[in-house]
Structure formats: C-alpha cells, structure tokens
Amino acid sequence: MITVLNILLVEDNPGDIRLLQEILREVKTTRCQITPVMTLAAAIEQLSLTTPHPSHTPHTSHTPHPQAPTLPRYAPAPPSPQAPTPTLPHFDIILVDLSLPDSQGIDSFLALRDRSQNIPIVVLTGSDDQNLAILAMQQGAQDYLIKGQVDSNLLLRSIRYAIERERTETALRQAKIELEQRVIERTCDLQQTQDSLHDALQKVNFHFENSPLAAIEWDRDFRVSRWSATAERIFGWSSSQILGKRPDDWKFVVEEDAARIAQVMSRFITGSETSNVTINRNYCQDGTIVNCEWYNSVLLDENGRMESVFSLALDVTHRHQVEKMKNEFISIVSHELRTPLTSIYGSLKLLDSGLLMQEPEKEKRLLTIAVDSTDRLMRLVNDILDIERIESGTVKMVKAVCEVSELMSKVVDEIEPLADSAGIKLSISNSGGNVWVDIDRMIQTFTNLIGNAIKFSPRGSTIWFTASKQAGQMLFQVRDRGRGIPPDKLATIFERFQQVDASDARSGEGTGLGLAICRSIVEQHGGHLWVESVLGEGSTFSCILARSPANNDSQPANYLWNYSTQQKN
C-alpha cells in the first residue's frame, strides 16, 4: 500500500528544490506531494489555507532560547472579501531552510513553529550551519539534514521519524494536559473532602466540648484519651491531669461501686457488651460525691474486641436529692396526715354508731380526741403552707426598725402563759439597740424556739432569752437546761419533719416543721440560725440578725416599732 505525504518545502534555492524533488521521486513506497515556497511569508500563507490535522492539538510554545531575538510577525495577505478563501489539505511535514530572503536564522524556525499547528519540522542546513540546526532542535525541530549529504532513504527515514516523533510528542502533550486536568480535578475533590472532614471534625469537637453531658473517650486499655470541658466542670480535674489514666489510677470511682464497674469494663473489653446505661457514684476532685448516669458505646475492632469506648455522663445528683426528699416528704406527710385523720374518723364513727348514747363522759372524750386531732391536722397543714410560702418567696418580709427590748417583751408576753403552766421561769436580758426585721415573723420565730425549750425542760428550771451586740449584728440566744439533743441529730434538726425522738411526733405535740420554719424566716432576713447542745445538760439556739442601719442604734420615732403603743390581748 502506497501512502501519501503532503510536504511543505520552504527553500529559496531553485536548484535545491529540484534536487529534493528528484530525491523524493525515488521513493517507491510513498508518494510525496511537495508544495515549494521560497519565502517565510509564503509558507505562512500556505499554512493558513490548510485544514488542521485531525490529530493535531494546540501547540504549547517551547521556552525561547535565551539568545533568540524577538520574533517578527509574519502574516499572509488577507484574502479578497469577494472570493471565499480556498482550503487546502493539511501538511504532514515541513522542510525548511533557515536562510530565507525575508527571514534569517532561528527566527524562521520559530515563526513557522508558532503557526504550524504542531506539524513536524525538519531543518535543512548547510555544513557550516549545524550549530544553528541544533539550536532549532532544542526549540522543537524534529531533525536536521545537511544539504548535499541527503539521499532518498535518509530523507524518507528522517521525514517518517519526524512525523512519528511529533505524533508521539503530541500524544504525550495531550496526555499530560488530560493528566494535569485530572490531577486538578482530583485535587479539588480531595480538597473538598478535606474541607468537609475538617468541618465535620470541628462540629464533632464543638459538640464534644460543649455538650451539657460530660464527654469522655477511653482507649482499648481503658485509659482516658479525651476529657471534655464539661467533664472538667463536673468532676473538677483538668484533661492534663486525667489523660492516659485508667479509672483505678485516681480516686474517681466510689469504693462500693468499684466491683460492679469492673465487671462492666470486662464485658466491654471482650466485646460481649457494646452499649449500656449505668448509674454510678463518682468522686470529684474536692472529695464530694456525685451521682451520674453513664451512657456508654463501644467500638469493636475487626476481631470483635474493644477498640475504644465513648461515654456521656449526666450529673443527676440534684435529681436524686429531689427524689429522695420527695419520697421522704410523701412518706412523712402521709403518715402525719393519716394519724389525726384516723383518730377523727374513729371517734366520729363510734359516735355515729349510737353505742355511747348512754355514756356522755365517753362521748365527750371522743369529741375531745376528734377536736385535738383536727387542731393538729390544721397546724400541720398551716405549717406546710407557711414554710412553702416562705421558701418560695411568696411571703415577703415587711421589715422595719425595731427596738430589741420591745421585740423581746412582745415575745415574752405571748409565751409567758405557756411557761407559767409548765412551771418554767423566763430570764430576759439584752444590751439594747435596734434590728431591721419583719416584726411578726421574728416574734413567730422566737416564740417557737422558746416554746420548744419549755416543752423539753423540767418543771422548775429556767430558760434564758438574751440579745447582745456583735460587730454590726445582733446575737439572740434561747438557752435551756432540758434533755439536750443527740450529736447525730444536730445536723438534721432544722430539716422538715425531723424530731429528736419519734415519740414526740406520736404524742401529737408538734408537726416537725417548727424549726424548719424558723430557719427559713431567719435566712429570709439574711441571718443564720444554729444549735449547740450537750445531751442531758440542755441546748442553746443562737440567731444572728443584722442590726439597724441607723447610727448609734437610734431612729426617728416614726421608724421605731414601739411596744408601749400596742394593745395587749
């Protein structure tokens, strides 16, 4: 099969043109169609008239040689607007002499190279121009031939080599462009993926650190690998103190819970359990104990063993305390309500039966029991409502300047009949001065304290009610010689429904709320109420209140609560 080569020959020597034509005619396997031109401008015009080779891609300019001069702009004459520009078949190769009438040296090659649409170029040169030809090859020429040393085989081999080399280079350039494009696209995809992962990691870290639950991550050896800011806030230890430690490396787990937690950890490590919810007691750095709900999730490796554990811990200490208080309150109130109601119901039921119609004394006694139980029930309800209103702030303390002596006299007037009936002597003393208080509420507090002292003091004993100035405050004290309070009760005596002896509640003499109400009233005044006691020797209840803000404990008469103006009942 004979192939056809379209050759653009740029040569200004007619003899060399004829010689090359004769040499190419000797080639039997390839038919060469030669288009000779004698100037660079004519060559450029021919190139502008040809159709691009189907395999040609836009040429990427080579880096100019540092000694190459500035290239002149060569352009063919514009075609006549009246006649359409003819289109010629593409050229397969360009043979060019670098010495032309309108261009000399490397300029000729560079001008053709930039306009040849990647058509391979072979340089024709004389024996004295080999350095120039080599420079042209460095700038992109495929080969060079020395005139006078060319035969048909050498010329055809050079042409074919040039064409194949140009095709290979073109394919490589195209592959390089495509590869670079894929690299750019892949880099963009990777960057987007990296950005997405970074954003996701930032979100995870944000939620990890800012979750209202303590977030903790453990490694396969159950050492802490992450410890959130909330964990620091709940337990007190910083991450730098905890990272790398196992739960038994520091005082974290309450001893009574340690064995159970060790069993949970063992199940996690073996992979037999992958999630659970537990309630544990944990130590804080300051030694306090918190109740926590732990939500644990286990990540297993390819062998089904623990890789890591992620835990969320919720501090439920307050909830446990509230639940405990609620249960105790319901239990106590139900008991306190049931006792008087049972007495009332039994008495009325018996009276309603008519069995005692002939026994008026027994009927009267049953009615007395019902009335007393009703009174106790009313006191209990009133006390519950009273303490709830005070602690919730519904009852506002209406404070005024009050003379200490007048306040104490009013208290004594109210409590003295009870003391007389119990055979108790009251001793009153004060150092004068004024206090800033809700008068009615403080009378309620002191009558309650003195009433308790009377209740538990032996007949013929003395109760001391005193007031003394102390550094801008007033110290009130109620001291008795009664049975005293056991040491284990001193911390709880001011809590609701707490009594020194359970028989006190059964006797119906109190509701167990009096001291709780007293403490709430004093605290609403910004004061403090406490007790000191020696079992068998008596107790002293002390109350600190703010003195009047007036200088030298004096106030205008209209600001003073003047007991002498009050009407005694």
Buried (B, 14 or more C-beta within 10 A) or exposed (E): EEEEBBBBBBBBBEEBBEBBBEBBEEBEEBEBEBBBBBBBBBBBBBBBEBEEBEEBBEBEEEEEEEEBEEBEEBEBEEEEEEEEEEEBEBBBBBBBBBBBEBBEBBBBBBBBBBBBBBBBBBBBBBEEBEEBBBBBBEBBBBBBBBBEEBEBEEBBEBBBBBBEEBBEBBEEBBEEEEEEEEEEEEEEEEEEEEEEEEEEEEEEEEEBBEBEBBBBBBBBEBBBBBBBBBBBEBBBBEBEEBEEBBBEEBEBBBEEBBEEBEEBBEBBBEBEBBEEEBEBBBBBBEEEEBBBBBBBEBEEEEEEEBEBBBBBBBBBBEEBEEEEEEEEEEEBBEEBBEBBEEBBEBBBEBBEEEEBEEEEEEBEEBEEBBEBBBEBBEBBBEBBEBBEEBBEEEBEBEBBBBBBBBBBBBBBBBBEEBBEEBEBEBEBEBBEBBBBBBBEBBBBBBBBBBBBBBBBBEEEBEBBBBBBBEEEBBBBBBBBBBBBBEEEBBEEBBBBBBBBEEEBBEEBBBBBBBBBBBBBBBEBBEBEBBBEBEEEEBBBBBBBBBBBEBEEBEBEEEEBBEBEEEEEE
